[in-house]
Structure formats: C-alpha cells, structure tokens
C-alpha cells in the first residue's frame, strides 16, 4: 500500500468532456474509460449508496449527464462535479479502480435494475 492506504495509484486522469468520459491510467498498467453516467449512478455519496448495506438508491434519467469538474481530495481521491450538480461523492483511487475492473458487471446490474423498476436512463 502506498500513502493514505491506497493500493492503486493513478498515473493519469483525463477528462474528455465532449465524450463524457473520465480516462484513468493506473500504476499496474490498467487503463479505464469510465462514462460520466456510470460514475454518476455509482457515486460513493450517501445520497446514492445510502448509510448501510442494501440501501443503495437506483439513480435513473442520467443518460446525458456530463462532468463539469474534478477536484483533488488530498492525495487519495477526486471529487467529481456532474452537470446535474451532484458533487458529494469522493471517489478514492481504489474505488475508481474497482469501478473500472467491475464495469461490465455493475453496468449490467444497473440496466437490469432500471428494467425491473420500469424506469429509464433517459430523463
């Protein structure tokens, strides 16, 4: 582990506003392109995750959400501000790495959840 208990360390963080992507490269050679919508619906904020197990909120209607800002939080995380003004999630390097590794699984679960609740990605 490196400083702050971070197992994975980002070498580069690049916001691609037009494509609505956050690209991140890690020190183990991993590279992820994470869509803004995915980052928004997987926000680590209490508003999305709840305050305990099983309390996660299904966020819908965010198909067109973008990222308007990134703000470093210490040397262990980044705060992402979305254009729907959600900005309370602090994305640790470990969490961003996990989101990259688990993208396909989490995205499928999200789409399945939307379908099960009869809601859409569209606003």
N, CA and C of each residue as an Amber inpcrd file, in Angstrom:
protein
   369
   0.8470000  -1.1930000   0.0000000   0.0000000   0.0000000   0.0000000
   0.8830000   1.2440000   0.0000000   0.4400000   2.2300000  -0.7110000
   1.1540000   3.4960000  -0.7310000   0.4500000   4.4850000   0.1910000
   0.8000000   5.7300000   0.1010000   0.2900000   6.7680000   1.0040000
  -1.2240000   6.7380000   1.1290000  -1.7070000   6.9100000   2.3440000
  -3.1400000   7.0140000   2.5730000  -3.8930000   5.7020000   2.4170000
  -3.1840000   4.5550000   2.4280000  -3.8570000   3.2770000   2.3210000
  -4.3310000   2.9600000   0.9140000  -3.8150000   3.6680000  -0.0720000
  -4.2340000   3.4560000  -1.4500000  -3.3980000   2.3550000  -2.0750000
  -4.0510000   1.2890000  -2.5190000  -3.3540000   0.1700000  -3.1340000
  -3.0210000   0.4710000  -4.5970000  -3.8920000   1.2060000  -5.2530000
  -3.6980000   1.5520000  -6.6630000  -3.4230000   3.0440000  -6.7570000
  -2.4970000   3.3860000  -7.5970000  -2.1230000   4.7880000  -7.7230000
  -2.3210000   5.2370000  -9.1670000  -3.0720000   6.3310000  -9.3880000
  -3.2930000   6.7930000 -10.7650000  -2.0590000   7.4970000 -11.3140000
  -1.7440000   7.1860000 -12.5470000  -0.6510000   7.8800000 -13.2290000
  -1.1830000   9.0500000 -14.0360000  -2.4390000   8.9050000 -14.5010000
  -3.0450000   9.9610000 -15.3080000  -4.5560000   9.9200000 -15.1670000
  -5.1210000  11.0980000 -15.0450000  -6.5710000  11.2830000 -15.0170000
  -6.8760000  12.2830000 -16.1260000  -7.7310000  11.9150000 -17.0740000
  -8.0350000  12.8180000 -18.1870000  -9.5470000  12.8890000 -18.3710000
 -10.0730000  14.0870000 -18.2700000 -11.4880000  14.3160000 -18.5020000
 -11.7010000  14.6210000 -19.9800000 -12.5680000  13.8450000 -20.6000000
 -12.9420000  14.0840000 -22.0010000 -14.3870000  14.5600000 -21.9820000
 -14.5530000  15.8710000 -21.8540000 -15.8950000  16.4520000 -21.6920000
 -16.8310000  16.1090000 -22.8450000 -16.3730000  16.2770000 -24.0770000
 -17.2350000  16.0470000 -25.2410000 -17.7270000  14.5970000 -25.2970000
 -16.8520000  13.6550000 -24.9360000 -17.2200000  12.2380000 -24.9650000
 -17.8840000  11.7980000 -23.6620000 -17.8960000  12.6950000 -22.6590000
 -18.4620000  12.3960000 -21.3440000 -17.8000000  11.1760000 -20.7210000
 -16.4580000  11.2060000 -20.7390000 -15.6460000  10.1090000 -20.2120000
 -14.5810000  10.6290000 -19.2680000 -14.2630000   9.8060000 -18.2820000
 -13.0950000  10.0360000 -17.4500000 -12.1470000   8.8840000 -17.7360000
 -10.9820000   9.2130000 -18.2620000  -9.9750000   8.1960000 -18.5280000
  -8.9870000   8.2090000 -17.3830000  -8.6310000   7.0110000 -16.9300000
  -7.6980000   6.9060000 -15.8140000  -6.7470000   5.7420000 -16.0660000
  -5.4550000   6.0320000 -15.8860000  -4.4160000   5.0170000 -16.0300000
  -3.7870000   4.7950000 -14.6560000  -3.5960000   3.5360000 -14.3000000
  -3.0440000   3.1840000 -13.0010000  -1.6330000   2.6180000 -13.1220000
  -0.9380000   2.6230000 -11.9800000   0.4590000   2.2110000 -11.9320000
   0.6810000   0.7270000 -12.2160000  -0.3810000  -0.0810000 -12.2480000
  -0.2190000  -1.5020000 -12.5810000  -0.4320000  -1.7590000 -14.0710000
  -0.5910000  -0.6780000 -14.8570000  -0.7870000  -0.8140000 -16.2890000
  -2.2470000  -0.8040000 -16.7100000  -3.1610000  -0.8450000 -15.7510000
  -4.5890000  -0.8050000 -16.0710000  -4.9710000   0.5750000 -16.5860000
  -5.9100000   0.5840000 -17.5270000  -6.4080000   1.8350000 -18.0930000
  -7.9070000   1.6770000 -18.2910000  -8.6890000   2.6450000 -17.8050000
 -10.1330000   2.5680000 -17.9010000 -10.6960000   3.8530000 -18.4870000
 -11.7370000   3.7320000 -19.3070000 -12.5230000   4.8680000 -19.7910000
 -13.8960000   4.7170000 -19.1570000 -14.1830000   5.5490000 -18.1770000
 -15.4160000   5.4180000 -17.4060000 -16.4100000   6.5040000 -17.8190000
 -17.5820000   6.0970000 -18.3430000 -18.5940000   7.0700000 -18.7510000
 -19.1260000   7.8780000 -17.5670000 -19.4350000   9.1290000 -17.8140000
 -19.9610000  10.0040000 -16.7580000 -21.2280000   9.4230000 -16.1380000
 -22.1080000   8.8800000 -16.9680000 -23.3540000   8.3070000 -16.4500000
 -23.0580000   7.1880000 -15.4550000 -22.1230000   6.3380000 -15.7860000
 -21.7260000   5.2310000 -14.9020000 -21.1700000   5.7710000 -13.5830000
 -20.2760000   6.7470000 -13.6660000 -19.7090000   7.3360000 -12.4530000
 -20.7940000   7.9810000 -11.5980000 -21.7620000   8.6120000 -12.2540000
 -22.8470000   9.2870000 -11.5210000 -23.7320000   8.2840000 -10.7860000
 -24.1310000   7.2120000 -11.4630000 -25.0410000   6.2570000 -10.8370000
 -24.3300000   5.3610000  -9.8220000 -23.0010000   5.3210000  -9.8630000
 -22.2140000   4.5590000  -8.8900000 -21.5210000   5.4880000  -7.8870000
 -21.9900000   6.7180000  -7.7790000 -21.3800000   7.6800000  -6.8680000
 -21.2360000   7.0810000  -5.4660000 -20.0840000   7.3040000  -4.8310000
 -19.8860000   6.8040000  -3.4750000 -20.6030000   7.6420000  -2.4120000
 -21.3730000   8.6420000  -2.8200000 -22.0720000   9.5170000  -1.8710000
 -23.1370000   8.7470000  -1.0980000 -23.4360000   9.2190000   0.0880000
 -24.5110000   8.6240000   0.8910000 -25.8540000   8.7670000   0.1780000
 -26.0040000   9.8300000  -0.6030000 -27.2410000  10.0500000  -1.3620000
 -27.5320000   8.8720000  -2.3030000 -26.4810000   8.2830000  -2.8620000
 -26.6420000   7.1570000  -3.7810000 -26.4760000   5.8220000  -3.0540000
 -25.4300000   5.6970000  -2.2500000 -25.1090000   4.4240000  -1.6080000
 -25.9290000   4.1450000  -0.3480000 -26.5360000   5.1850000   0.2220000
 -27.2520000   5.0120000   1.4800000 -26.2660000   5.0230000   2.6390000
 -26.7660000   4.6760000   3.8060000 -25.9190000   4.7110000   5.0050000
 -25.6060000   3.3190000   5.5350000 -25.9440000   2.2960000   4.7740000
 -25.6610000   0.9320000   5.1980000 -25.9240000  -0.0450000   4.0770000
 -25.5980000  -1.3170000   4.2970000 -25.7990000  -2.3370000   3.2720000
 -27.2610000  -2.4050000   2.8270000 -27.4450000  -2.5850000   1.5130000
 -28.7850000  -2.7380000   0.9710000 -29.5810000  -1.4550000   0.8280000
 -28.9400000  -0.3090000   1.0370000 -29.6540000   0.9720000   0.9670000
 -29.3540000   1.7600000  -0.3070000 -28.6580000   1.1510000  -1.2590000
 -28.2890000   1.8570000  -2.4840000 -29.5350000   2.3020000  -3.2420000
 -29.4930000   3.5410000  -3.7160000 -30.5770000   4.1290000  -4.4940000
 -30.3300000   3.8800000  -5.9780000 -31.3660000   3.4860000  -6.6980000
 -31.2720000   3.3220000  -8.1430000 -31.4640000   4.6950000  -8.7760000
 -30.3880000   5.2440000  -9.3170000 -30.4340000   6.5560000  -9.9540000
 -30.8090000   6.3450000 -11.4170000 -31.8280000   7.0530000 -11.8810000
 -32.2360000   6.9030000 -13.2810000 -32.2900000   8.2660000 -13.9460000
 -32.4810000   8.2610000 -15.2610000 -32.6070000   9.5120000 -16.0080000
 -31.3190000  10.2830000 -16.1760000 -30.1840000   9.5950000 -16.1600000
 -28.9000000  10.2910000 -16.2460000 -28.1130000   9.9610000 -17.5190000
 -28.8100000   9.5250000 -18.5660000 -28.1390000   9.1120000 -19.8040000
 -27.2590000  10.2110000 -20.3980000 -27.6110000  11.4620000 -20.1800000
 -26.8840000  12.5600000 -20.8230000 -26.0330000  13.3730000 -19.8570000
 -25.8530000  12.8800000 -18.6380000 -25.0870000  13.6320000 -17.6400000
 -23.6230000  13.7620000 -18.0820000 -23.0650000  14.9000000 -17.7760000
 -21.6530000  15.1400000 -18.0700000 -20.9100000  15.5170000 -16.8070000
 -19.6160000  15.6500000 -16.9470000 -18.7510000  16.0520000 -15.8320000
 -18.2860000  17.4730000 -16.0960000 -18.4800000  18.3450000 -15.1000000
 -18.0390000  19.7330000 -15.2850000 -16.7930000  20.0680000 -14.4780000
 -16.4070000  19.1760000 -13.5550000 -15.2050000  19.4740000 -12.8030000
 -14.6610000  18.2960000 -12.0210000 -13.3480000  18.3440000 -11.8100000
 -12.6360000  17.3790000 -10.9830000 -11.8370000  18.1700000  -9.9620000
 -11.9030000  17.7490000  -8.7200000 -11.1750000  18.4480000  -7.6610000
 -10.4280000  17.4230000  -6.8150000  -9.0980000  17.5540000  -6.7170000
  -8.3470000  16.6150000  -5.8890000  -8.8080000  16.6830000  -4.4280000
  -8.8350000  15.5290000  -3.7830000  -9.1330000  15.4500000  -2.3550000
  -7.9160000  14.7820000  -1.7300000  -7.1020000  15.5920000  -1.0570000
  -5.8450000  15.0670000  -0.5200000  -5.0500000  14.4250000  -1.6490000
  -4.3900000  13.3230000  -1.3320000  -3.6530000  12.5980000  -2.3660000
  -4.2470000  11.2140000  -2.5840000  -5.5150000  11.0490000  -2.1880000
  -6.1140000   9.7180000  -2.2470000  -7.3980000   9.6450000  -3.0650000
  -7.9010000  10.7800000  -3.5450000  -9.2240000  10.7500000  -4.1860000
  -9.4480000  11.9900000  -5.0410000 -10.6280000  11.9770000  -5.7100000
 -11.0610000  13.1200000  -6.5040000 -12.5680000  13.3000000  -6.2810000
 -12.9790000  14.5490000  -6.1970000 -14.4110000  14.8690000  -6.1470000
 -14.8230000  15.2220000  -7.5650000 -15.8830000  14.5750000  -8.0280000
 -16.3850000  14.8160000  -9.3810000 -17.6550000  15.6480000  -9.2780000
 -17.7080000  16.7410000 -10.0300000 -18.9180000  17.5500000 -10.1200000
 -19.5650000  17.2720000 -11.4760000 -20.8140000  16.8260000 -11.4010000
 -21.5700000  16.4930000 -12.6050000 -22.4430000  17.6790000 -13.0020000
 -22.8680000  17.7130000 -14.2530000 -23.6670000  18.8510000 -14.7080000
 -25.1070000  18.8300000 -14.1890000 -25.4930000  17.7750000 -13.4580000
 -26.7700000  17.8150000 -12.7310000 -26.5470000  18.3560000 -11.3170000
 -25.3290000  18.8600000 -11.0810000 -24.8610000  19.4990000  -9.8530000
 -24.6340000  18.5310000  -8.6920000 -24.6520000  17.2410000  -8.9490000
 -24.2660000  16.2680000  -7.9180000 -22.7530000  16.3840000  -7.7330000
 -22.3170000  16.5980000  -6.5000000 -20.8770000  16.7470000  -6.2500000
 -20.4620000  16.2450000  -4.8680000 -21.2710000  15.3880000  -4.2560000
 -20.9610000  14.9700000  -2.8880000 -20.1790000  13.6600000  -2.8070000
 -19.9390000  13.0180000  -3.9180000 -19.1850000  11.7720000  -3.8790000
 -17.6930000  12.0120000  -3.9670000 -16.9450000  11.3650000  -3.0870000
 -15.4850000  11.4220000  -3.1360000 -15.0130000  10.0580000  -3.6360000
 -14.4370000  10.0530000  -4.8180000 -14.0120000   8.8330000  -5.4940000
 -12.5520000   8.5600000  -5.1610000 -12.3190000   7.6120000  -4.2690000
 -10.9330000   7.2410000  -3.9400000 -10.3140000   6.5490000  -5.1470000
  -8.9870000   6.5140000  -5.1820000  -8.3120000   5.8200000  -6.2770000
  -8.7270000   4.3440000  -6.2840000  -8.8350000   3.7500000  -5.0900000
  -9.2460000   2.3450000  -5.0080000 -10.6520000   2.1480000  -5.5750000
 -11.5650000   3.0730000  -5.2690000 -12.9380000   2.9460000  -5.7600000
 -12.9840000   3.1020000  -7.2800000 -12.2360000   4.0620000  -7.8200000
 -12.1920000   4.2330000  -9.2720000 -11.6250000   2.9880000  -9.9490000
 -10.6160000   2.4000000  -9.3270000 -10.0370000   1.1680000  -9.8640000
 -11.0870000   0.0610000  -9.8770000 -11.7990000  -0.0800000  -8.7580000
 -12.8580000  -1.0840000  -8.6410000 -13.9460000  -0.8480000  -9.6990000
 -14.3380000   0.4120000  -9.8910000 -15.3390000   0.7320000 -10.9110000
 -14.8560000   0.3300000 -12.3010000 -13.5690000   0.4900000 -12.5490000
 -13.0130000   0.0800000 -13.8320000 -13.0240000  -1.4290000 -14.0060000
 -12.5500000  -2.1350000 -13.0120000 -12.4760000  -3.5930000 -13.0650000
 -13.8660000  -4.2190000 -13.1630000 -14.8280000  -3.6520000 -12.4470000
 -16.1680000  -4.2370000 -12.3770000 -17.1770000  -3.5680000 -13.3160000
 -16.6970000  -2.8030000 -14.2740000 -17.5910000  -2.0290000 -15.1320000
 -18.6890000  -2.8840000 -15.7710000 -18.3170000  -3.9430000 -16.4700000
 -19.3200000  -4.7360000 -17.1990000 -20.3700000  -5.3070000 -16.2410000
 -19.9430000  -5.8430000 -15.1210000 -20.8580000  -6.4370000 -14.1470000
 -21.7860000  -5.3780000 -13.5530000 -21.2040000  -4.2770000 -13.0940000
 -22.0070000  -3.2260000 -12.4710000 -22.9700000  -2.5860000 -13.4670000
 -22.5340000  -2.3650000 -14.7050000 -23.3810000  -1.7420000 -15.7170000
 -24.5660000  -2.6480000 -16.0310000 -24.3110000  -3.9540000 -16.1620000
 -25.3930000  -4.9090000 -16.4160000 -26.3870000  -4.8950000 -15.2600000
 -25.9080000  -4.8730000 -14.0120000 -26.7880000  -4.8260000 -12.8410000
 -27.6220000  -3.5490000 -12.8400000 -27.0040000  -2.4500000 -13.2510000
 -27.7090000  -1.1730000 -13.3300000 -28.8360000  -1.2400000 -14.3580000
 -28.5120000  -1.7170000 -15.5590000 -29.5270000  -1.8260000 -16.6110000
 -30.6500000  -2.7770000 -16.1920000 -30.2880000  -3.8780000 -15.5480000
 -31.2960000  -4.8230000 -15.0630000 -32.1770000  -4.1740000 -13.9990000
 -31.5740000  -3.3630000 -13.1320000 -32.3320000  -2.6640000 -12.0880000
 -33.3100000  -1.6640000 -12.6690000 -32.8670000  -0.9350000 -13.6860000
 -33.7660000   0.0130000 -14.3550000 -34.9750000  -0.7200000 -14.9350000
 -34.6990000  -1.8250000 -15.6320000 -35.7760000  -2.5940000 -16.2600000
 -36.7350000  -3.1390000 -15.2010000 -36.1900000  -3.6400000 -14.1070000
 -37.0240000  -4.2190000 -13.0510000 -37.9310000  -3.1780000 -12.3980000
 -37.4820000  -1.9290000 -12.3720000 -38.2550000  -0.8590000 -11.7430000
 -39.0650000  -0.0350000 -12.7500000 -38.9720000  -0.3920000 -14.0220000
 -39.7420000   0.3010000 -15.0500000 -39.3320000   1.7470000 -15.2510000
 -38.0450000   2.0400000 -15.0470000 -37.5220000   3.4000000 -15.2680000
 -36.4500000   3.3510000 -16.3580000 -36.0460000   4.5110000 -16.8000000
 -35.1710000   4.6120000 -17.9480000 -33.8930000   5.3890000 -17.6480000
 -32.9150000   5.1970000 -18.4960000 -31.6960000   6.0100000 -18.4490000
 -32.0080000   7.4210000 -18.9290000 -33.0310000   7.5610000 -19.7560000
 -33.3980000   8.8710000 -20.3000000 -34.0870000   9.7220000 -19.2470000
 -33.8470000  11.0390000 -19.2820000 -34.5050000  11.9230000 -18.3060000
 -36.0130000  12.0040000 -18.5160000
